[in-house]
Amino acid sequence: MKKASLELGINFIVVMIISVILLGVGFFLVSKGATAWQKEYDKMKAYHESQIKSSMARDGRMVLVYPNTITTSQGEEEIFTLGINNELGQDEEFSIVVEPSATAKHPENKVLYVKDPLFIKNTQSGFTPIVITPAKGTPGKQTYIFNVCVFVGKTVGRCSSEDAYGDLQKITVNVK
């Protein structure tokens, strides 16, 4: 009886040590994956910003979304970057509105962006991500078009080019 309980106690300790080691390895792998994802995101963000800056300088635009067209799968998260040049002669706050066009609304499309005003110093550029996830379970190929408007100061409400700062931008998401 004593020998069996001693063996059971030793087996329990061994199992606990192995469990702690596996838990540590799991934490290590998760943190390694998160770090790798963050590095890829930072590289993509820097690339988007450089493309926006060069396009804005070349074309003289005040507002630009990069990329503006993308082909993806249902439920796949896609990141776009909105660039804004402040050419107002003073430091200013800019608000953003992103909404689906009238013909491309789907209740399960997810659009995430910063709704708080973005502060940009005079003659500087500001950048903010726009994340779009097309709905899952839609039959066949779909195309969704999103309107992106930038306003000086607080958001006017709906996306309208008459009150917007710069040109109305469009994001096209082709779902295969």
LOZA-823785 format. One record per atom (N, C-alpha, C): z, x, y; residue in one letter. Coordinates in pm, whole numbers, plus 50000, padded with zeros to 5 digits. Layout:
# LOZA-823785
     up   east  north  code
      Z      X      Y     a
...
This chain:
# LOZA-823785
     up   east  north  code
  50000  50081  49882     m
  50000  50000  50000     m
  50000  50087  50126     m
  50085  50192  50127     k
  50091  50282  50242     k
  49958  50351  50263     k
  49897  50395  50153     k
  49770  50467  50162     k
  49660  50377  50219     k
  49658  50251  50181     a
  49556  50157  50228     a
  49573  50128  50376     a
  49698  50112  50421     s
  49721  50085  50563     s
  49690  50208  50647     s
  49717  50328  50597     l
  49683  50452  50667     l
  49532  50466  50679     l
  49461  50436  50571     e
  49315  50443  50571     e
  49258  50341  50670     e
  49314  50221  50671     l
  49268  50117  50763     l
  49292  50159  50908     l
  49404  50222  50937     g
  49435  50270  51072     g
  49338  50379  51116     g
  49307  50471  51027     i
  49214  50580  51059     i
  49074  50524  51081     i
  49032  50429  50995     n
  48900  50366  51012     n
  48891  50293  51147     n
  48998  50227  51186     f
  49000  50158  51314     f
  48984  50257  51430     f
  49054  50368  51425     i
  49045  50470  51530     i
  48904  50528  51537     i
  48843  50556  51421     v
  48707  50610  51417     v
  48609  50510  51478     v
  48623  50382  51440     v
  48534  50280  51494     v
  48552  50268  51645     v
  48673  50276  51695     m
  48698  50269  51839     m
  48636  50389  51911     m
  48646  50508  51856     i
  48587  50627  51918     i
  48435  50613  51924     i
  48375  50568  51814     i
  48230  50549  51811     i
  48188  50443  51913     i
  48266  50334  51924     s
  48236  50228  52020     s
  48241  50279  52163     s
  48341  50358  52196     v
  48353  50414  52331     v
  48236  50507  52361     v
  48196  50588  52264     i
  48083  50679  52281     i
  47954  50599  52305     i
  47932  50495  52224     l
  47812  50412  52241     l
  47813  50339  52375     l
  47928  50293  52419     l
  47940  50228  52548     l
  47904  50326  52660     l
  47953  50450  52649     g
  47920  50553  52748     g
  47771  50584  52750     g
  47709  50594  52632     v
  47565  50619  52624     v
  47488  50502  52686     v
  47533  50380  52661     g
  47468  50263  52721     g
  47475  50265  52872     g
  47593  50295  52928     f
  47605  50306  53074     f
  47515  50415  53129     f
  47508  50527  53060     f
  47423  50638  53104     f
  47276  50595  53108     f
  47230  50528  53002     l
  47090  50486  52997     l
  47057  50382  53103     l
  47148  50288  53127     v
  47126  50186  53229     v
  47119  50251  53367     v
  47210  50344  53397     s
  47208  50408  53528     s
  47084  50495  53545     s
  47041  50559  53436     k
  46919  50641  53440     k
  46798  50552  53469     k
  46791  50435  53405     g
  46682  50342  53429     g
  46683  50289  53571     g
  46800  50256  53624     a
  46811  50206  53761     a
  46769  50313  53860     a
  46805  50437  53835     t
  46765  50547  53923     t
  46615  50566  53919     t
  46555  50559  53801     a
  46409  50574  53789     a
  46338  50460  53861     a
  46388  50338  53849     w
  46328  50224  53917     w
  46336  50243  54067     w
  46451  50289  54117     q
  46468  50309  54261     q
  46373  50417  54313     q
  46352  50523  54235     k
  46257  50629  54276     k
  46115  50573  54284     k
  46075  50493  54187     e
  45941  50433  54189     e
  45926  50337  54307     e
  46030  50258  54334     y
  46026  50166  54447     y
  46013  50243  54579     y
  46089  50353  54592     d
  46082  50433  54714     d
  45944  50496  54733     d
  45883  50541  54624     k
  45747  50598  54633     k
  45647  50490  54675     k
  45659  50372  54615     m
  45568  50262  54648     m
  45588  50221  54794     m
  45712  50213  54839     k
  45742  50176  54977     k
  45681  50277  55074     k
  45697  50405  55047     a
  45641  50509  55133     a
  45488  50500  55136     a
  45427  50473  55022     y
  45282  50460  55015     y
  45235  50340  55097     y
  45301  50227  55079     h
  45266  50107  55155     h
  45277  50134  55305     h
  45387  50196  55347     e
  45407  50223  55489     e
  45300  50317  55544     e
  45261  50418  55467     s
  45157  50510  55516     s
  45023  50438  55527     s
  44991  50350  55432     q
  44867  50273  55438     q
  44867  50179  55559     q
  44980  50116  55584     i
  44991  50025  55699     i
  44975  50102  55829     i
  45045  50215  55843     k
  45036  50293  55966     k
  44894  50339  55994     k
  44826  50389  55892     s
  44690  50439  55914     s
  44594  50324  55947     s
  44609  50209  55880     s
  44523  50094  55908     s
  44548  50039  56047     s
  44675  50030  56086     m
  44708  49978  56219     m
  44657  50071  56329     m
  44670  50201  56307     a
  44621  50297  56407     a
  44469  50291  56418     a
  44403  50278  56303     r
  44257  50275  56300     r
  44202  50147  56363     r
  44264  50031  56330     d
  44212  49902  56374     d
  44279  49846  56499     d
  44386  49909  56545     g
  44458  49861  56662     g
  44533  49732  56640     g
  44574  49706  56517     r
  44647  49581  56486     r
  44794  49596  56521     r
  44856  49482  56550     m
  45000  49479  56576     m
  45078  49440  56452     m
  45014  49367  56358     v
  45078  49317  56237     v
  44982  49337  56120     v
  45036  49380  56006     l
  44952  49400  55889     l
  45036  49390  55762     l
  44980  49324  55659     v
  45044  49317  55527     v
  44964  49406  55433     v
  45036  49488  55354     y
  44970  49572  55254     y
  45044  49559  55122     y
  44976  49547  55011     p
  44837  49504  54999     p
  44828  49356  55034     p
  44709  49311  55068     n
  44698  49169  55104     n
  44643  49084  54989     n
  44590  49149  54885     t
  44542  49078  54766     t
  44588  49153  54643     t
  44634  49077  54545     i
  44681  49139  54422     i
  44652  49046  54305     i
  44624  49103  54188     t
  44606  49026  54066     t
  44725  49057  53975     t
  44787  48952  53923     t
  44909  48970  53846     t
  44915  48866  53734     t
  45023  48868  53659     s
  45048  48771  53553     s
  45151  48670  53600     s
  45157  48558  53531     q
  45256  48455  53563     q
  45397  48514  53551     q
  45481  48486  53649     g
  45620  48529  53645     g
  45642  48675  53680     g
  45537  48751  53711     e
  45551  48892  53747     e
  45581  48905  53896     e
  45687  48978  53928     e
  45728  49000  54067     e
  45636  49102  54132     e
  45583  49070  54248     e
  45495  49161  54322     e
  45553  49186  54460     e
  45548  49312  54504     i
  45605  49350  54632     i
  45494  49384  54731     i
  45499  49318  54846     f
  45407  49344  54956     f
  45492  49400  55071     f
  45430  49472  55162     t
  45502  49526  55276     t
  45436  49477  55404     t
  45518  49424  55494     l
  45472  49378  55624     l
  45506  49485  55726     l
  45405  49529  55802     g
  45426  49626  55909     g
  45406  49560  56043     g
  45493  49594  56138     i
  45486  49538  56273     i
  45494  49653  56373     i
  45397  49661  56465     n
  45401  49756  56577     n
  45456  49684  56698     n
  45559  49739  56759     n
  45614  49680  56880     n
  45538  49737  57000     n
  45452  49656  57059     e
  45373  49697  57175     e
  45406  49610  57296     e
  45532  49566  57306     l
  45573  49475  57412     l
  45628  49545  57536     l
  45646  49676  57529     g
  45700  49749  57644     g
  45851  49753  57649     g
  45918  49699  57548     q
  46064  49702  57541     q
  46108  49683  57396     q
  46231  49720  57366     d
  46287  49697  57234     d
  46291  49545  57211     d
  46262  49503  57088     e
  46253  49359  57064     e
  46289  49325  56920     e
  46328  49199  56898     e
  46351  49146  56765     e
  46230  49063  56725     e
  46192  49073  56598     f
  46079  48999  56545     f
  46125  48918  56425     f
  46083  48792  56419     s
  46114  48705  56306     s
  45989  48683  56224     s
  46008  48658  56096     i
  45897  48644  56002     i
  45905  48509  55934     i
  45788  48448  55913     v
  45777  48325  55834     v
  45669  48349  55731     v
  45702  48323  55605     v
  45604  48330  55495     v
  45604  48195  55428     v
  45486  48133  55421     e
  45477  48002  55357     e
  45344  47988  55285     e
  45343  47910  55178     p
  45217  47891  55105     p
  45120  47809  55190     p
  44992  47837  55174     s
  44892  47756  55243     s
  44894  47615  55183     s
  44839  47520  55255     a
  44845  47379  55213     a
  44782  47355  55076     a
  44678  47428  55042     t
  44608  47405  54915     t
  44668  47483  54798     t
  44764  47569  54823     a
  44814  47656  54716     a
  44963  47641  54692     a
  45021  47527  54724     k
  45165  47508  54703     k
  45196  47485  54556     k
  45300  47548  54511     h
  45353  47525  54376     h
  45504  47536  54388     h
  45578  47437  54342     p
  45723  47435  54365     p
  45798  47549  54296     p
  45739  47613  54197     e
  45810  47719  54126     e
  45770  47860  54168     e
  45678  47874  54265     n
  45649  48006  54320     n
  45772  48051  54398     n
  45811  48176  54380     k
  45928  48229  54450     k
  45880  48329  54556     k
  45928  48310  54677     v
  45895  48399  54788     v
  46026  48446  54850     v
  46048  48577  54850     l
  46169  48634  54908     l
  46131  48729  55021     l
  46196  48712  55134     y
  46178  48803  55248     y
  46299  48790  55338     y
  46316  48885  55428     v
  46430  48885  55517     v
  46405  48784  55628     v
  46493  48686  55639     k
  46475  48582  55740     k
  46548  48615  55870     k
  46634  48715  55868     d
  46699  48759  55991     d
  46599  48837  56074     d
  46612  48831  56207     p
  46519  48906  56292     p
  46524  49057  56264     p
  46408  49120  56273     l
  46393  49264  56252     l
  46386  49331  56388     l
  46480  49422  56418     f
  46484  49491  56546     f
  46392  49612  56540     f
  46299  49622  56636     i
  46206  49735  56642     i
  46207  49789  56784     i
  46224  49919  56797     k
  46223  49983  56928     k
  46081  49983  56985     k
  46073  49994  57117     n
  45945  49995  57186     n
  45855  50107  57133     n
  45730  50076  57111     t
  45625  50166  57060     t
  45653  50219  56919     t
  45744  50158  56847     q
  45775  50198  56709     q
  45722  50093  56611     q
  45720  50130  56485     s
  45679  50039  56378     s
  45800  49999  56296     s
  45799  49877  56246     g
  45902  49829  56156     g
  45836  49777  56030     g
  45906  49787  55918     f
  45852  49745  55789     f
  45955  49661  55717     f
  45906  49560  55645     t
  45994  49477  55565     t
  45919  49430  55440     t
  45989  49424  55326     p
  45921  49380  55203     p
  45911  49227  55195     p
  45807  49183  55127     i
  45790  49042  55091     i
  45767  49041  54941     i
  45851  48971  54867     v
  45843  48967  54722     v
  45796  48829  54680     v
  45686  48825  54604     i
  45631  48698  54557     i
  45625  48701  54405     i
  45679  48597  54343     t
  45676  48581  54198     t
  45604  48450  54167     t
  45480  48458  54113     p
  45406  48335  54080     p
  45475  48257  53968     p
  45461  48128  53972     a
  45523  48039  53874     a
  45475  48069  53733     a
  45566  48051  53637     k
  45532  48063  53495     k
  45483  47928  53445     k
  45404  47932  53341     g
  45364  47809  53273     g
  45253  47730  53339     g
  45179  47792  53429     t
  45066  47720  53489     t
  44943  47744  53403     t
  44865  47641  53375     p
  44748  47658  53289     p
  44635  47731  53360     p
  44570  47822  53290     g
  44452  47891  53341     g
  44480  47983  53457     g
  44372  48029  53516     k
  44383  48120  53630     k
  44416  48041  53755     k
  44500  48097  53839     q
  44541  48032  53964     q
  44527  48132  54079     q
  44502  48083  54198     t
  44504  48166  54318     t
  44597  48099  54418     t
  44693  48177  54466     y
  44788  48129  54565     y
  44770  48210  54693     y
  44763  48141  54805     i
  44747  48207  54934     i
  44871  48176  55018     i
  44930  48281  55073     f
  45049  48267  55156     f
  45018  48313  55297     f
  45062  48235  55395     n
  45045  48271  55535     n
  45168  48347  55582     n
  45145  48454  55656     v
  45254  48536  55710     v
  45239  48540  55861     v
  45342  48492  55931     c
  45342  48493  56077     c
  45462  48573  56127     c
  45442  48642  56238     v
  45548  48718  56303     v
  45568  48658  56442     v
  45693  48638  56478     f
  45726  48582  56609     f
  45819  48677  56683     f
  45808  48678  56814     v
  45900  48757  56896     v
  46027  48675  56913     v
  46141  48737  56884     g
  46269  48668  56896     g
  46297  48583  56774     g
  46358  48469  56795     k
  46395  48379  56686     k
  46273  48309  56629     k
  46283  48269  56502     t
  46174  48200  56434     t
  46142  48068  56503     t
  46014  48044  56523     v
  45968  47920  56584     v
  45977  47806  56483     v
  45968  47836  56357     g
  45974  47733  56253     g
  45861  47753  56155     g
  45757  47678  56173     r
  45642  47687  56083     r
  45547  47796  56129     r
  45466  47839  56038     c
  45369  47945  56063     c
  45250  47887  56141     c
  45236  47927  56267     s
  45122  47883  56347     s
  45073  48002  56428     s
  44944  48022  56429     s
  44887  48140  56493     s
  44896  48134  56645     s
  44915  48016  56703     e
  44918  48006  56849     e
  45042  48069  56910     e
  45156  48063  56842     d
  45279  48122  56895     d
  45310  48257  56834     d
  45230  48302  56741     a
  45260  48423  56663     a
  45231  48550  56742     a
  45302  48655  56704     y
  45277  48789  56756     y
  45175  48853  56664     y
  45063  48894  56717     g
  44958  48953  56633     g
  44883  48845  56557     g
  44799  48888  56467     d
  44715  48797  56389     d
  44793  48736  56272     d
  44755  48614  56236     l
  44805  48550  56115     l
  44760  48636  55996     l
  44852  48671  55909     q
  44820  48750  55791     q
  44818  48659  55669     q
  44734  48692  55573     k
  44726  48614  55449     k
  44749  48706  55331     k
  44829  48658  55237     i
  44850  48727  55110     i
  44786  48641  55003     i
  44699  48702  54923     t
  44633  48631  54813     t
  44688  48685  54682     t
  44741  48594  54599     v
  44792  48631  54467     v
  44706  48561  54363     v
  44629  48640  54291     n
  44545  48588  54182     n
  44624  48602  54052     n
  44647  48491  53984     v
  44723  48490  53859     v
  44624  48478  53745     v
  44630  48576  53654     k
  44537  48575  53540     k
  44594  48503  53422     k
